[in-house]
Amino acid sequence: MALRRLCEMQFLFSLPPKLFWDSFFYHMTHISKKNPSEIRPWQREHMTIESVDHETRSMTQRFTVPEFFEGYKMITSTTKVNDSAIGLYSLVDISVEYDKTGPEIKDLDQVQFLVDYINELVLRTGGQLLRRLK
């Protein structure tokens, strides 16, 4: 039996919010335009874009491979990019809705592909993860 859950994470990156948002939007748009036949089995994090708000710099995406892996069935992800209180940094909030198959598996925030994916995007843009806030 699966339980519906929500995982919320917050990160501080060394990139101005506009630069982070522009890069994130570009990469997510490019990836979401892939034909389903082009998605490889290892690309389970592939998502399609459901909604975008450029004014508030937020995006909601739906996972296109809704199968269980590592004990999770990913459903949607929402990313919001904000200004931080300290300098020209991005405060990025990510929430992921998912189904969990049992109590014996680790919490979603321990599944590194979500963090790794965003971190890789930031590194490509010339920034780095400064710290995880939650």
Buried (B, 14 or more C-beta within 10 A) or exposed (E): EEEEBEBEBBBBBBBBBEBBBBBBBEBBEEBBEBEEEEBEEEEBBBBBBEEBEEEEBBBBBBBBBEEEEBBBBBBBBBBBBBBBEEEEBBBBBBBBBBBBBEEEEEEBBEBEEBBEBBBEBBEEBEBEBBEEEE
